[in-house]
């Protein structure tokens, strides 16, 4: 490890400041373009020691756990960047991914994310000799940093932190690290824990007693098994109340979900029959069913059952049919797709390449592509554009504040 002084020229895709070294780029966390910084360099990574002159784009981090001089939480990487360049950075992630595929398409301004909007956070925890250690991992390590507050989390989560800790302590059956996904729902917090060891019977009783004595906890599960459920967790998808299974995927903020849904619904227009691929628990399908017949396809059975139950118990919806199908191995064929006026797909980070190739061969008039990965989105859009689709717009959506993750909604027409 050597100590040297470098000048930061740009931000990398992972939020690091990048300097040009004699043997290639040097990546420095917490450094910004235009700054000359002293670093302790180890290979092509540098640890920030001091800054000779701060960038005009540097902001004061609002969270005390974001501190490169101490045991810093790794949940955020860009708290030190002011709003305007931060939002430009997020939008540029999408633009650069599209350009890399030769796509010169209109990219709208970023739909921004505000403090206190995250309704879903994932804590790491383990029991120590001093009690429960719970928080977020330090960047690029398995070391847990204890956090007393988190400005990105919703008030419904931060205000119940004591209850979360109490339940997590009961869940800690050993010194092994486990994860607790906390989701704020209309009926209380849904805690979905994952760990390496099963819950013992004595521990199970303790967990149940703890939850029943606590306030504001709707459900606790461990490795997918519901241990106690004082109330069914409920989320609202456009007026349809859904009880998602433990650990089910959900957009991280309600505001981002509403914004993405509005983009998708407005693009569908007067479509009478819509296909929702990778439908999950019904984020888009249940909203679309207000105006159109919807066929929802999802590879996992439990979210699909939650969607189907909500559809059957919501008044005023058009018919909603569901199908369990692995779209990576058995995509809907071009022939099957021809009966639909419009399609929306929202796949995992890997994208939907196999399914998109069938979409490209179909005659579907309108497509809405929702993605959490600009690179796989760009790949999938390139397939559609090469087959005759036009990208009308791409809208970046920020729901993971101060991270390098960005969502996007692309709207296409044949």
C-alpha positions as CSV (number, residue, x, y, z in Angstrom):
1,X,0.0,0.0,0.0
2,X,1.4,3.4,-1.0
3,X,0.4,7.0,-0.2
4,X,0.1,9.4,-3.1
5,X,-1.8,12.4,-4.4
6,X,-4.2,12.1,-7.4
7,X,-6.7,14.3,-9.2
8,X,-10.2,12.9,-9.7
9,X,-11.5,13.4,-13.3
10,X,-14.9,11.7,-13.3
11,X,-17.4,9.5,-11.4
12,X,-17.5,5.8,-12.2
13,X,-20.7,3.7,-12.6
14,X,-20.3,2.5,-9.0
15,X,-20.0,6.0,-7.6
16,X,-16.2,6.0,-7.1
17,X,-14.2,9.0,-8.1
18,X,-11.8,8.0,-10.9
19,X,-8.2,9.2,-11.3
20,X,-5.8,8.4,-14.1
21,X,-2.8,6.5,-12.7
22,X,0.4,5.3,-14.5
23,X,-1.1,1.8,-14.8
24,X,-4.7,2.6,-15.4
25,X,-7.6,4.1,-13.5
26,X,-7.6,4.4,-9.7
27,X,-11.0,4.2,-8.0
28,X,-11.5,6.3,-4.9
29,X,-14.7,6.2,-2.8
30,X,-16.1,9.5,-1.5
31,X,-14.1,11.5,-4.0
32,X,-15.6,13.8,-6.6
33,X,-14.5,15.1,-10.0
34,X,-12.2,18.1,-9.8
35,X,-10.8,17.3,-6.4
36,X,-7.1,16.6,-5.7
37,X,-6.9,14.0,-3.0
38,X,-4.4,12.2,-0.9
39,X,-5.0,8.5,-0.9
40,X,-3.6,5.2,0.4
41,X,-3.5,3.2,-2.8
42,X,-3.8,-0.6,-2.9
43,X,-3.7,-1.8,-6.5
44,X,-6.2,0.2,-8.5
45,X,-8.2,1.3,-5.4
46,X,-7.5,4.2,-3.1
47,X,-8.7,5.0,0.4
48,X,-9.4,8.7,0.8
49,X,-7.1,10.4,3.4
50,X,-7.7,14.1,2.7
51,X,-8.9,16.6,0.1
52,X,-7.0,19.7,-0.8
53,X,-10.0,21.6,-2.2
54,X,-13.5,20.3,-2.1
55,X,-15.6,20.2,-5.3
56,X,-18.4,22.8,-5.6
57,X,-20.6,19.8,-6.1
58,X,-19.8,18.3,-2.7
59,X,-22.6,18.2,-0.2
60,X,-22.7,17.6,3.6
61,X,-23.9,14.0,4.1
62,X,-27.2,14.1,6.1
63,X,-26.5,10.8,7.8
64,X,-23.8,10.4,10.5
65,X,-23.2,6.8,9.5
66,X,-21.9,8.0,6.1
67,X,-18.4,8.8,7.1
68,X,-15.2,7.6,5.4
69,X,-13.2,8.5,8.5
70,X,-15.0,6.0,10.7
71,X,-16.8,2.7,10.5
72,X,-19.0,3.8,7.6
73,X,-22.2,2.2,6.6
74,X,-22.1,0.9,3.0
75,X,-25.8,1.3,2.2
76,X,-25.2,4.7,0.5
77,X,-22.3,5.7,-1.8
78,X,-23.3,9.2,-3.0
79,X,-24.5,11.2,0.0
80,X,-21.6,13.6,-0.6
81,X,-22.8,14.6,-4.0
82,X,-25.3,17.5,-4.3
83,X,-28.7,17.0,-5.8
84,X,-28.3,18.4,-9.4
85,X,-25.1,16.4,-10.3
86,X,-26.5,13.4,-8.4
87,X,-29.6,13.3,-10.5
88,X,-27.6,13.8,-13.7
89,X,-25.4,10.9,-12.7
90,X,-28.4,8.6,-12.3
91,X,-29.9,9.7,-15.7
92,X,-26.5,9.3,-17.4
93,X,-26.3,5.6,-16.2
94,X,-29.3,5.0,-18.4
95,X,-28.1,7.2,-21.3
96,X,-24.7,5.5,-21.4
97,X,-26.1,2.0,-21.3
98,X,-28.4,2.9,-24.3
99,X,-25.6,4.5,-26.3
100,X,-23.4,1.5,-25.7
101,X,-26.0,-0.5,-27.7
102,X,-26.2,2.2,-30.4
103,X,-29.6,3.5,-29.2
104,X,-30.1,7.3,-29.6
105,X,-33.5,7.6,-28.0
106,X,-35.2,10.3,-25.9
107,X,-34.4,10.0,-22.2
108,X,-36.7,12.0,-19.8
109,X,-35.5,13.8,-16.7
110,X,-35.0,11.5,-13.7
111,X,-38.0,11.0,-11.4
112,X,-36.3,11.8,-8.1
113,X,-36.5,10.1,-4.8
114,X,-36.8,12.0,-1.5
115,X,-35.7,11.2,2.1
116,X,-37.9,8.9,4.1
117,X,-39.6,7.1,1.2
118,X,-38.1,3.6,1.4
119,X,-40.8,1.2,2.6
120,X,-38.5,-1.8,2.3
121,X,-35.0,-2.2,3.9
122,X,-32.8,-5.2,4.5
123,X,-30.8,-5.4,7.8
124,X,-27.9,-7.7,8.6
125,X,-27.8,-9.0,12.1
126,X,-26.1,-11.4,14.5
127,X,-26.0,-12.0,18.2
128,X,-22.7,-11.1,20.0
129,X,-21.5,-11.3,23.6
130,X,-22.7,-7.6,23.9
131,X,-26.1,-8.3,22.5
132,X,-27.6,-8.0,19.0
133,X,-25.6,-6.3,16.3
134,X,-27.9,-5.0,13.6
135,X,-27.4,-2.6,10.8
136,X,-26.0,-2.5,7.2
137,X,-22.8,-3.9,5.9
138,X,-19.7,-1.8,5.4
139,X,-19.0,-1.3,1.7
140,X,-17.6,-4.5,0.0
141,X,-17.4,-6.4,3.3
142,X,-19.5,-8.7,5.5
143,X,-18.8,-6.4,8.5
144,X,-22.0,-5.1,10.0
145,X,-22.1,-1.5,11.0
146,X,-24.7,-0.7,13.7
147,X,-27.0,2.1,12.6
148,X,-29.1,4.2,15.0
149,X,-31.2,5.8,12.2
150,X,-31.5,5.7,8.4
151,X,-32.7,8.9,6.6
152,X,-33.8,7.0,3.5
153,X,-36.1,4.6,5.4
154,X,-39.8,5.5,5.9
155,X,-40.9,6.9,9.3
156,X,-43.0,3.8,9.7
157,X,-39.8,1.7,9.8
158,X,-37.5,4.1,11.7
159,X,-40.1,4.8,14.4
160,X,-40.5,1.0,15.1
161,X,-36.8,0.3,15.2
162,X,-36.9,-0.8,18.8
163,X,-39.6,-3.4,18.0
164,X,-37.6,-4.6,15.0
165,X,-34.5,-5.1,17.2
166,X,-36.6,-7.0,19.8
167,X,-38.0,-9.4,17.2
168,X,-34.5,-9.8,15.5
169,X,-33.0,-10.7,18.9
170,X,-35.6,-13.4,19.3
171,X,-34.8,-14.6,15.7
172,X,-31.1,-14.9,16.5
173,X,-30.7,-18.5,17.5
174,X,-26.9,-18.4,17.2
175,X,-24.0,-16.1,16.5
176,X,-24.4,-16.7,12.7
177,X,-25.3,-13.7,10.6
178,X,-28.8,-13.5,9.2
179,X,-30.8,-11.0,7.2
180,X,-34.1,-9.4,8.0
181,X,-36.1,-7.7,5.2
182,X,-38.5,-5.2,6.7
183,X,-41.4,-4.0,4.6
184,X,-43.9,-1.4,5.7
185,X,-47.4,-2.4,4.9
186,X,-50.9,-0.9,5.6
187,X,-51.4,-3.3,8.5
188,X,-47.9,-3.1,10.1
189,X,-44.4,-4.3,9.5
190,X,-43.7,-7.5,7.6
191,X,-40.4,-9.1,8.8
192,X,-38.9,-11.8,6.5
193,X,-35.8,-13.3,8.0
194,X,-33.3,-15.5,6.2
195,X,-30.6,-17.5,8.0
196,X,-28.4,-20.6,7.8
197,X,-30.1,-22.6,10.6
198,X,-33.7,-23.5,11.1
199,X,-35.8,-22.2,14.1
200,X,-35.8,-24.5,17.1
201,X,-39.2,-25.2,18.8
202,X,-38.3,-23.3,22.0
203,X,-37.1,-20.4,19.9
204,X,-40.3,-20.4,17.9
205,X,-42.4,-20.0,21.0
206,X,-40.2,-17.1,22.1
207,X,-40.6,-15.4,18.7
208,X,-44.3,-15.7,18.8
209,X,-44.5,-14.3,22.4
210,X,-42.2,-11.4,21.4
211,X,-44.3,-10.5,18.3
212,X,-47.6,-10.7,20.1
213,X,-46.3,-8.4,22.8
214,X,-44.9,-5.9,20.3
215,X,-46.8,-3.2,18.5
216,X,-47.0,-2.7,14.8
217,X,-45.7,-6.1,13.6
218,X,-48.0,-7.7,11.1
219,X,-46.0,-10.9,10.3
220,X,-42.7,-12.6,10.9
221,X,-41.3,-15.4,8.7
222,X,-38.1,-17.3,8.6
223,X,-36.7,-18.8,5.4
224,X,-40.2,-18.4,3.9
225,X,-42.1,-20.1,6.7
226,X,-44.6,-17.9,8.5
227,X,-43.9,-18.1,12.3
228,X,-46.6,-15.6,13.4
229,X,-49.0,-13.4,11.7
230,X,-51.1,-11.2,14.0
231,X,-52.5,-9.4,10.9
232,X,-52.2,-10.1,7.2
233,X,-49.7,-7.7,5.7
234,X,-51.6,-5.6,3.0
235,X,-50.3,-3.4,0.2
236,X,-52.4,-1.3,-2.1
237,X,-51.8,-1.8,-5.8
238,X,-54.0,0.9,-7.4
239,X,-57.0,0.2,-5.1
240,X,-56.5,-3.6,-4.9
241,X,-55.4,-4.9,-1.5
242,X,-52.8,-7.6,-1.8
243,X,-51.2,-9.8,0.9
244,X,-47.9,-10.7,-0.7
245,X,-46.0,-13.9,0.4
246,X,-43.0,-13.6,2.8
247,X,-40.0,-12.0,1.1
248,X,-41.9,-11.3,-2.2
249,X,-40.6,-8.7,-4.5
250,X,-42.0,-5.2,-4.1
251,X,-40.9,-1.8,-5.5
252,X,-38.8,-0.1,-2.8
253,X,-40.9,3.1,-2.6
254,X,-44.6,3.7,-3.2
255,X,-43.8,7.0,-5.0
256,X,-41.6,5.2,-7.6
257,X,-44.2,2.5,-8.0
258,X,-47.0,5.0,-8.6
259,X,-44.8,6.9,-11.1
260,X,-43.9,3.8,-13.1
261,X,-47.5,2.5,-13.0
262,X,-48.7,5.9,-14.4
263,X,-46.2,5.7,-17.3
264,X,-47.2,2.2,-18.1
265,X,-51.0,2.8,-17.9
266,X,-50.9,5.9,-20.0
267,X,-48.9,4.1,-22.7
268,X,-51.4,1.2,-22.8
269,X,-54.1,3.7,-23.8
270,X,-57.3,2.0,-25.0
271,X,-55.8,-1.5,-25.2
272,X,-58.5,-4.0,-24.5
273,X,-56.4,-7.1,-23.8
274,X,-53.0,-6.6,-22.0
275,X,-50.3,-9.1,-21.1
276,X,-48.3,-8.6,-17.9
277,X,-45.1,-10.7,-17.9
278,X,-43.0,-11.3,-14.7
279,X,-46.2,-10.0,-13.0
280,X,-45.2,-10.7,-9.4
281,X,-48.0,-10.0,-6.9
282,X,-49.8,-7.7,-9.3
283,X,-48.0,-4.3,-9.2
284,X,-49.1,-3.5,-12.8
285,X,-51.7,-6.2,-13.6
286,X,-54.2,-5.1,-10.9
287,X,-53.9,-1.4,-12.0
288,X,-54.3,-2.4,-15.7
289,X,-57.4,-4.4,-14.9
290,X,-59.3,-1.2,-14.2
291,X,-59.5,-0.6,-17.9
292,X,-58.5,-3.8,-19.7
293,X,-58.6,-7.6,-19.6
294,X,-55.3,-8.8,-18.2
295,X,-53.4,-12.0,-18.4
296,X,-50.7,-12.1,-15.8
297,X,-47.7,-14.5,-16.1
298,X,-45.3,-15.2,-13.3
299,X,-42.8,-18.0,-12.5
300,X,-43.4,-18.2,-8.8
301,X,-46.5,-19.7,-7.4
302,X,-47.0,-17.8,-4.2
303,X,-47.0,-14.2,-5.6
304,X,-49.3,-15.4,-8.4
305,X,-51.8,-16.8,-5.8
306,X,-51.7,-13.4,-4.0
307,X,-52.4,-11.6,-7.3
308,X,-55.2,-14.0,-8.2
309,X,-56.8,-13.7,-4.7
310,X,-56.7,-9.9,-4.9
311,X,-58.2,-9.8,-8.3
312,X,-61.1,-12.0,-7.3
313,X,-61.8,-9.8,-4.2
314,X,-61.6,-6.4,-5.8
315,X,-64.7,-4.9,-7.3
316,X,-64.7,-3.1,-10.6
317,X,-61.9,-5.0,-12.3
318,X,-62.0,-6.4,-15.8
319,X,-61.3,-10.2,-16.0
320,X,-57.8,-11.1,-14.8
321,X,-56.4,-14.5,-15.7
322,X,-53.1,-15.9,-14.2
323,X,-50.5,-18.4,-15.5
324,X,-47.5,-19.9,-13.7
325,X,-44.7,-20.1,-16.3
326,X,-41.0,-19.9,-16.3
327,X,-40.5,-17.2,-18.9
328,X,-36.7,-17.8,-19.1
329,X,-37.2,-21.4,-20.2
330,X,-40.6,-21.3,-21.8
331,X,-41.4,-17.8,-23.1
332,X,-44.7,-17.0,-24.6
333,X,-44.3,-17.5,-28.3
334,X,-44.9,-15.0,-31.0
335,X,-48.1,-16.8,-32.0
336,X,-49.4,-16.7,-28.4
337,X,-48.6,-13.0,-28.1
338,X,-50.7,-12.1,-31.2
339,X,-54.0,-12.0,-29.2
340,X,-52.8,-9.1,-27.0
341,X,-53.0,-5.4,-27.8
342,X,-50.2,-4.4,-25.4
343,X,-47.5,-6.0,-23.2
344,X,-45.7,-4.9,-20.1
345,X,-42.7,-6.8,-18.8
346,X,-40.8,-6.2,-15.6
347,X,-38.1,-8.9,-15.3
348,X,-35.3,-9.4,-12.7
349,X,-31.9,-7.8,-13.3
350,X,-31.0,-10.4,-15.9
351,X,-33.6,-8.9,-18.2
352,X,-35.9,-10.8,-20.6
353,X,-33.8,-11.6,-23.6
354,X,-35.4,-14.9,-24.6
355,X,-38.9,-13.5,-24.1
356,X,-38.1,-10.3,-25.9
357,X,-37.0,-12.2,-29.0
358,X,-40.5,-13.7,-29.2
359,X,-42.0,-10.2,-28.6
360,X,-39.9,-8.9,-31.5
361,X,-41.5,-11.5,-33.8
362,X,-45.0,-10.7,-32.7
363,X,-47.4,-8.1,-33.9
364,X,-48.0,-6.6,-30.5
365,X,-48.5,-2.8,-31.0
366,X,-47.5,-1.4,-27.7
367,X,-44.8,-2.5,-25.2
368,X,-43.8,-1.1,-21.8
369,X,-40.4,-2.4,-20.5
370,X,-39.7,-1.8,-16.9
371,X,-36.1,-2.6,-15.7
372,X,-33.8,-2.2,-12.7
373,X,-30.7,-2.8,-14.9
374,X,-29.9,-0.3,-17.6
375,X,-27.5,-2.7,-19.3
376,X,-30.0,-5.5,-19.8
377,X,-32.7,-3.1,-20.6
378,X,-30.6,-1.6,-23.4
379,X,-29.9,-5.1,-24.7
380,X,-33.6,-6.0,-24.8
381,X,-34.6,-2.6,-26.4
382,X,-32.0,-3.2,-29.1
383,X,-33.6,-6.5,-30.1
384,X,-37.0,-4.8,-30.3
385,X,-35.7,-1.7,-32.2
386,X,-33.9,-4.0,-34.8
387,X,-37.2,-5.8,-35.4
388,X,-39.2,-2.6,-36.1
389,X,-40.2,-1.1,-32.8
390,X,-39.7,2.6,-32.0
391,X,-38.7,3.7,-28.5
392,X,-41.0,6.6,-27.7
393,X,-39.4,7.5,-24.4
394,X,-37.2,6.1,-21.6
395,X,-37.8,7.5,-18.1
396,X,-35.2,6.9,-15.3
397,X,-36.7,6.5,-11.9
398,X,-34.8,6.8,-8.6
399,X,-36.0,4.7,-5.7
400,X,-32.7,3.7,-4.2
401,X,-31.5,7.0,-3.0
402,X,-27.7,7.7,-3.0
403,X,-27.0,4.3,-4.5
404,X,-25.9,3.5,-8.0
405,X,-29.1,1.6,-8.9
406,X,-31.7,3.2,-11.1
407,X,-34.9,2.0,-12.6
408,X,-36.2,2.9,-16.0
409,X,-39.5,2.6,-17.9
410,X,-39.2,2.4,-21.7
411,X,-42.3,2.8,-23.9
412,X,-42.3,1.3,-27.4
413,X,-44.6,1.1,-30.4
414,X,-44.6,-1.1,-33.4
